[in-house]
Amino acid sequence: SMLVRAQDEGAIVKQERIDRSKGFFIGFGPSFTLGDNIGDYSTGFSIEAGFQKRVYRVFSIGPSISYMGFKYDPEAAEGAAGAFIQAIDDVNDPYYWEGYVIELTGGDLSLLSLALNLKINFVPVKDDSKISVYGFAKPFVTYASRTDVSGNSTYYKTTDPDGLTDWEVFDEDITWNSEDYPILAADSEITGGIFIGPGIEFAPAKKVSVFVQAAFGYTFPITYVSTGSYDETFDSYFDEEFPMVKEGFPSVNIQAGLSFNF
């Protein structure tokens, strides 16, 4: 006869044992710029798809690809962006003030990203778990692109800068385009960043689970439209970099989605 000894499973092996430890997911929802004066952009949207593997019952990892887009919106600019005035230094001029008002179009911003998803479940996931609350971090590399910007401005003069009806038009339809101002041309660049946030998943170990999450992100400096970053002077209006800035781009995505587990 032969005696065979069996060794008990360790804690880590038991943690790994779950019927469905892999899955594909897709999520989508609105995106918002986060903070004061983060460009002239309205509410955008994001969509993300990826794969994840549950290494342990509390930790998952996997890649994803996402798209986030924002439309240029002049009404989102801080202050009276787009209007520039100064006093006229000419004693022979019957007017005391002059000003420009500019209207721009284009400048839509999009970010196509590859990310590594690191997900921690605050309570270990079991085959019969009904709800899972988790936190995540997503370092990413992104291809950021912006459409070209164009527009026109109007030149005014007045004797009373506070009397809006007293401004007289002296020149209008002054063209703004990338031929005269190269900074307005469409642009693209590669950079990176990270998203972090919380989420909640329903029936996490079933064939199909549903999740809702908030992703707070920071993209390393990119070039985007931000008229509100300039003051209301002629120096700003004639600045060769106007209306662009190259700065970090914080944002938040609210996503709802599905995970297909196997």
C-alpha positions as a Markdown table, in Angstrom:
| # | Residue | x | y | z |
|---|---|---|---|---|
| 1 | Ser | 0.0 | 0.0 | 0.0 |
| 2 | Met | 1.0 | 3.6 | -0.6 |
| 3 | Leu | 0.3 | 6.6 | 1.6 |
| 4 | Val | -0.3 | 9.8 | -0.2 |
| 5 | Arg | -0.4 | 13.2 | 1.6 |
| 6 | Ala | -2.6 | 16.0 | 0.5 |
| 7 | Gln | -1.8 | 19.6 | 1.2 |
| 8 | Asp | -4.5 | 22.1 | 2.0 |
| 9 | Glu | -5.0 | 25.0 | -0.4 |
| 10 | Gly | -3.4 | 28.3 | 0.6 |
| 11 | Ala | -5.3 | 31.5 | 1.2 |
| 12 | Ile | -4.2 | 33.0 | -2.1 |
| 13 | Val | -5.3 | 30.0 | -4.1 |
| 14 | Lys | -8.7 | 30.1 | -2.5 |
| 15 | Gln | -9.0 | 33.8 | -3.3 |
| 16 | Glu | -8.3 | 33.1 | -7.0 |
| 17 | Arg | -11.1 | 30.5 | -7.2 |
| 18 | Ile | -14.1 | 32.2 | -8.7 |
| 19 | Asp | -16.1 | 30.8 | -11.6 |
| 20 | Arg | -15.8 | 33.9 | -13.9 |
| 21 | Ser | -12.5 | 35.7 | -13.4 |
| 22 | Lys | -12.2 | 37.4 | -16.8 |
| 23 | Gly | -14.4 | 39.8 | -18.7 |
| 24 | Phe | -14.9 | 42.5 | -21.4 |
| 25 | Phe | -16.5 | 45.7 | -20.5 |
| 26 | Ile | -17.9 | 48.8 | -22.1 |
| 27 | Gly | -18.9 | 52.1 | -20.5 |
| 28 | Phe | -20.0 | 55.5 | -21.6 |
| 29 | Gly | -21.3 | 58.8 | -20.2 |
| 30 | Pro | -20.9 | 62.6 | -20.0 |
| 31 | Ser | -17.6 | 64.3 | -19.4 |
| 32 | Phe | -16.9 | 67.7 | -17.7 |
| 33 | Thr | -13.9 | 69.9 | -17.4 |
| 34 | Leu | -12.9 | 70.1 | -13.8 |
| 35 | Gly | -12.0 | 73.4 | -12.2 |
| 36 | Asp | -12.1 | 77.1 | -13.1 |
| 37 | Asn | -11.3 | 78.4 | -16.6 |
| 38 | Ile | -10.4 | 75.0 | -18.1 |
| 39 | Gly | -10.9 | 76.1 | -21.7 |
| 40 | Asp | -14.0 | 77.2 | -23.7 |
| 41 | Tyr | -15.7 | 73.8 | -23.7 |
| 42 | Ser | -19.2 | 72.6 | -22.9 |
| 43 | Thr | -20.1 | 69.2 | -21.6 |
| 44 | Gly | -18.5 | 66.4 | -23.6 |
| 45 | Phe | -18.8 | 62.6 | -23.6 |
| 46 | Ser | -16.6 | 59.6 | -23.2 |
| 47 | Ile | -16.7 | 55.9 | -24.2 |
| 48 | Glu | -14.4 | 53.1 | -23.1 |
| 49 | Ala | -14.0 | 49.4 | -23.8 |
| 50 | Gly | -11.5 | 47.0 | -22.3 |
| 51 | Phe | -10.6 | 43.6 | -20.8 |
| 52 | Gln | -10.0 | 42.8 | -17.2 |
| 53 | Lys | -8.8 | 39.7 | -15.3 |
| 54 | Arg | -9.5 | 39.2 | -11.6 |
| 55 | Val | -6.1 | 38.2 | -10.3 |
| 56 | Tyr | -7.5 | 37.8 | -6.7 |
| 57 | Arg | -11.0 | 38.4 | -5.4 |
| 58 | Val | -9.9 | 41.9 | -4.4 |
| 59 | Phe | -7.7 | 42.9 | -7.4 |
| 60 | Ser | -8.3 | 43.1 | -11.2 |
| 61 | Ile | -6.0 | 44.3 | -14.0 |
| 62 | Gly | -6.4 | 44.8 | -17.7 |
| 63 | Pro | -6.1 | 47.2 | -20.7 |
| 64 | Ser | -8.7 | 49.5 | -22.1 |
| 65 | Ile | -9.1 | 52.0 | -25.0 |
| 66 | Ser | -11.2 | 55.1 | -24.6 |
| 67 | Tyr | -12.3 | 58.2 | -26.4 |
| 68 | Met | -13.2 | 61.6 | -24.8 |
| 69 | Gly | -14.5 | 64.5 | -26.8 |
| 70 | Phe | -15.4 | 68.2 | -26.0 |
| 71 | Lys | -17.1 | 70.7 | -28.3 |
| 72 | Tyr | -15.8 | 74.3 | -28.4 |
| 73 | Asp | -18.4 | 76.5 | -26.7 |
| 74 | Pro | -17.7 | 80.3 | -26.5 |
| 75 | Glu | -20.4 | 80.6 | -23.8 |
| 76 | Ala | -18.3 | 78.5 | -21.5 |
| 77 | Ala | -15.5 | 81.1 | -21.5 |
| 78 | Glu | -14.7 | 82.8 | -18.2 |
| 79 | Gly | -15.6 | 86.5 | -17.9 |
| 80 | Ala | -16.1 | 88.7 | -20.9 |
| 81 | Ala | -13.6 | 86.7 | -23.0 |
| 82 | Gly | -13.7 | 87.8 | -26.7 |
| 83 | Ala | -14.0 | 91.5 | -26.0 |
| 84 | Phe | -10.9 | 93.8 | -25.8 |
| 85 | Ile | -10.8 | 97.5 | -25.2 |
| 86 | Gln | -8.2 | 100.3 | -24.6 |
| 87 | Ala | -8.1 | 104.1 | -24.4 |
| 88 | Ile | -7.0 | 105.9 | -27.6 |
| 89 | Asp | -3.7 | 107.8 | -27.1 |
| 90 | Asp | -4.5 | 110.5 | -29.7 |
| 91 | Val | -5.7 | 114.0 | -28.7 |
| 92 | Asn | -7.0 | 114.6 | -32.2 |
| 93 | Asp | -9.3 | 111.6 | -32.2 |
| 94 | Pro | -12.8 | 112.6 | -31.2 |
| 95 | Tyr | -13.3 | 109.1 | -29.8 |
| 96 | Tyr | -11.7 | 108.1 | -26.5 |
| 97 | Trp | -11.9 | 104.3 | -26.6 |
| 98 | Glu | -11.5 | 101.5 | -29.1 |
| 99 | Gly | -12.3 | 97.9 | -28.9 |
| 100 | Tyr | -12.5 | 94.5 | -30.7 |
| 101 | Val | -15.0 | 91.8 | -30.3 |
| 102 | Ile | -14.1 | 88.4 | -31.7 |
| 103 | Glu | -16.2 | 85.3 | -32.5 |
| 104 | Leu | -14.5 | 82.0 | -33.0 |
| 105 | Thr | -15.6 | 78.6 | -34.2 |
| 106 | Gly | -13.9 | 75.2 | -34.3 |
| 107 | Gly | -11.4 | 74.1 | -31.8 |
| 108 | Asp | -13.1 | 70.8 | -30.8 |
| 109 | Leu | -10.9 | 68.7 | -28.6 |
| 110 | Ser | -10.6 | 64.9 | -28.6 |
| 111 | Leu | -8.5 | 62.4 | -26.7 |
| 112 | Leu | -7.9 | 58.8 | -27.7 |
| 113 | Ser | -6.3 | 56.9 | -24.9 |
| 114 | Leu | -4.8 | 53.5 | -24.0 |
| 115 | Ala | -4.9 | 52.8 | -20.3 |
| 116 | Leu | -3.9 | 50.2 | -17.8 |
| 117 | Asn | -6.8 | 49.5 | -15.4 |
| 118 | Leu | -5.9 | 48.7 | -11.8 |
| 119 | Lys | -9.0 | 47.9 | -9.7 |
| 120 | Ile | -9.3 | 47.2 | -6.0 |
| 121 | Asn | -12.5 | 45.7 | -4.6 |
| 122 | Phe | -13.1 | 46.9 | -1.0 |
| 123 | Val | -14.8 | 43.6 | -0.2 |
| 124 | Pro | -13.6 | 40.3 | -1.8 |
| 125 | Val | -15.8 | 39.2 | -4.7 |
| 126 | Lys | -17.5 | 35.9 | -4.4 |
| 127 | Asp | -19.6 | 33.9 | -6.8 |
| 128 | Asp | -22.8 | 35.0 | -5.1 |
| 129 | Ser | -21.8 | 38.6 | -4.5 |
| 130 | Lys | -24.7 | 41.0 | -5.2 |
| 131 | Ile | -22.8 | 44.3 | -5.0 |
| 132 | Ser | -19.1 | 45.3 | -5.2 |
| 133 | Val | -17.8 | 48.7 | -4.2 |
| 134 | Tyr | -14.3 | 49.4 | -5.7 |
| 135 | Gly | -11.7 | 52.0 | -6.4 |
| 136 | Phe | -9.5 | 52.2 | -9.5 |
| 137 | Ala | -6.5 | 53.9 | -11.0 |
| 138 | Lys | -6.0 | 54.2 | -14.8 |
| 139 | Pro | -2.6 | 55.6 | -16.0 |
| 140 | Phe | -2.9 | 56.2 | -19.7 |
| 141 | Val | -1.2 | 57.4 | -22.8 |
| 142 | Thr | -3.3 | 59.7 | -25.0 |
| 143 | Tyr | -3.4 | 61.1 | -28.6 |
| 144 | Ala | -4.9 | 64.5 | -28.1 |
| 145 | Ser | -6.1 | 66.4 | -31.2 |
| 146 | Arg | -7.8 | 69.7 | -31.8 |
| 147 | Thr | -9.7 | 70.9 | -34.9 |
| 148 | Asp | -8.6 | 74.2 | -36.6 |
| 149 | Val | -10.1 | 77.5 | -35.3 |
| 150 | Ser | -11.5 | 80.3 | -37.4 |
| 151 | Gly | -13.7 | 83.3 | -36.9 |
| 152 | Asn | -14.0 | 87.0 | -37.4 |
| 153 | Ser | -13.8 | 90.2 | -35.3 |
| 154 | Thr | -15.3 | 93.7 | -35.4 |
| 155 | Tyr | -13.6 | 96.9 | -34.6 |
| 156 | Tyr | -15.5 | 99.6 | -32.6 |
| 157 | Lys | -14.9 | 103.1 | -31.2 |
| 158 | Thr | -16.8 | 105.1 | -28.6 |
| 159 | Thr | -16.7 | 108.1 | -26.4 |
| 160 | Asp | -18.2 | 106.2 | -23.5 |
| 161 | Pro | -16.9 | 102.6 | -22.8 |
| 162 | Asp | -19.7 | 102.0 | -20.3 |
| 163 | Gly | -22.5 | 103.0 | -22.8 |
| 164 | Leu | -23.0 | 99.8 | -24.8 |
| 165 | Thr | -25.3 | 101.5 | -27.3 |
| 166 | Asp | -22.6 | 104.2 | -28.1 |
| 167 | Trp | -20.1 | 101.9 | -29.6 |
| 168 | Glu | -19.8 | 102.5 | -33.4 |
| 169 | Val | -18.6 | 100.0 | -35.9 |
| 170 | Phe | -15.5 | 101.1 | -37.9 |
| 171 | Asp | -14.5 | 97.7 | -39.4 |
| 172 | Glu | -16.2 | 94.3 | -39.4 |
| 173 | Asp | -15.7 | 90.8 | -40.6 |
| 174 | Ile | -12.0 | 90.9 | -39.9 |
| 175 | Thr | -11.0 | 87.4 | -40.8 |
| 176 | Trp | -9.2 | 85.0 | -38.4 |
| 177 | Asn | -7.8 | 81.8 | -39.8 |
| 178 | Ser | -4.7 | 79.6 | -39.7 |
| 179 | Glu | -3.2 | 81.3 | -42.8 |
| 180 | Asp | -2.7 | 84.6 | -40.9 |
| 181 | Tyr | -2.4 | 83.0 | -37.4 |
| 182 | Pro | -0.6 | 79.6 | -37.4 |
| 183 | Ile | -1.6 | 78.9 | -33.8 |
| 184 | Leu | -5.2 | 78.4 | -35.0 |
| 185 | Ala | -4.3 | 75.4 | -37.2 |
| 186 | Ala | -5.5 | 72.0 | -36.3 |
| 187 | Asp | -3.0 | 70.3 | -33.9 |
| 188 | Ser | -2.2 | 66.9 | -32.3 |
| 189 | Glu | 0.2 | 65.7 | -29.7 |
| 190 | Ile | 0.9 | 62.6 | -27.6 |
| 191 | Thr | 0.9 | 62.9 | -23.8 |
| 192 | Gly | -0.3 | 61.0 | -20.8 |
| 193 | Gly | -2.2 | 61.2 | -17.5 |
| 194 | Ile | -4.2 | 59.3 | -15.0 |
| 195 | Phe | -7.8 | 58.7 | -13.9 |
| 196 | Ile | -8.8 | 57.6 | -10.4 |
| 197 | Gly | -12.1 | 57.2 | -8.8 |
| 198 | Pro | -14.7 | 55.0 | -7.1 |
| 199 | Gly | -17.4 | 52.7 | -8.6 |
| 200 | Ile | -20.1 | 50.2 | -7.8 |
| 201 | Glu | -20.8 | 47.0 | -9.6 |
| 202 | Phe | -24.0 | 44.9 | -9.4 |
| 203 | Ala | -23.8 | 41.1 | -9.7 |
| 204 | Pro | -20.0 | 41.3 | -10.3 |
| 205 | Ala | -19.5 | 37.5 | -10.7 |
| 206 | Lys | -22.5 | 36.8 | -13.0 |
| 207 | Lys | -22.3 | 36.5 | -16.8 |
| 208 | Val | -23.4 | 40.1 | -17.2 |
| 209 | Ser | -22.8 | 42.7 | -14.6 |
| 210 | Val | -23.7 | 46.4 | -14.5 |
| 211 | Phe | -21.4 | 49.2 | -13.1 |
| 212 | Val | -21.5 | 52.9 | -12.4 |
| 213 | Gln | -18.3 | 54.9 | -11.7 |
| 214 | Ala | -16.8 | 58.4 | -11.6 |
| 215 | Ala | -13.4 | 58.9 | -13.1 |
| 216 | Phe | -11.4 | 62.0 | -12.0 |
| 217 | Gly | -8.6 | 62.6 | -14.4 |
| 218 | Tyr | -5.6 | 64.8 | -15.2 |
| 219 | Thr | -4.1 | 64.9 | -18.6 |
| 220 | Phe | -0.6 | 66.3 | -18.8 |
| 221 | Pro | -0.3 | 69.7 | -20.7 |
| 222 | Ile | -2.0 | 69.9 | -24.1 |
| 223 | Thr | -2.9 | 72.8 | -26.3 |
| 224 | Tyr | -6.5 | 73.9 | -26.2 |
| 225 | Val | -8.7 | 77.0 | -26.7 |
| 226 | Ser | -9.0 | 79.2 | -23.5 |
| 227 | Thr | -9.9 | 82.8 | -24.3 |
| 228 | Gly | -10.6 | 83.3 | -20.6 |
| 229 | Ser | -6.9 | 82.8 | -19.9 |
| 230 | Tyr | -6.2 | 86.2 | -21.5 |
| 231 | Asp | -7.1 | 89.6 | -20.0 |
| 232 | Glu | -9.3 | 92.1 | -21.9 |
| 233 | Thr | -6.5 | 94.2 | -23.4 |
| 234 | Phe | -5.2 | 94.8 | -26.9 |
| 235 | Asp | -2.0 | 93.0 | -25.8 |
| 236 | Ser | -4.1 | 89.8 | -25.5 |
| 237 | Tyr | -5.9 | 90.4 | -28.8 |
| 238 | Phe | -2.7 | 90.8 | -30.7 |
| 239 | Asp | -0.8 | 88.0 | -28.8 |
| 240 | Glu | 0.4 | 85.5 | -31.4 |
| 241 | Glu | -0.6 | 82.6 | -29.1 |
| 242 | Phe | -4.2 | 83.9 | -28.6 |
| 243 | Pro | -6.5 | 82.1 | -27.9 |
| 244 | Met | -4.5 | 79.0 | -27.1 |
| 245 | Val | -2.9 | 77.8 | -23.9 |
| 246 | Lys | -0.8 | 74.7 | -23.2 |
| 247 | Glu | -1.7 | 73.5 | -19.7 |
| 248 | Gly | -2.9 | 70.4 | -17.9 |
| 249 | Phe | -6.4 | 69.4 | -18.6 |
| 250 | Pro | -8.4 | 68.1 | -15.6 |
| 251 | Ser | -11.7 | 66.4 | -16.2 |
| 252 | Val | -14.3 | 64.0 | -14.8 |
| 253 | Asn | -16.2 | 61.2 | -16.5 |
| 254 | Ile | -19.5 | 59.8 | -15.2 |
| 255 | Gln | -19.8 | 56.3 | -16.7 |
| 256 | Ala | -22.4 | 53.6 | -16.7 |
| 257 | Gly | -21.7 | 50.3 | -18.4 |
| 258 | Leu | -21.8 | 46.5 | -18.8 |
| 259 | Ser | -19.2 | 43.8 | -18.1 |
| 260 | Phe | -19.5 | 40.4 | -19.9 |
| 261 | Asn | -17.8 | 37.9 | -17.6 |
| 262 | Phe | -16.6 | 34.4 | -18.3 |
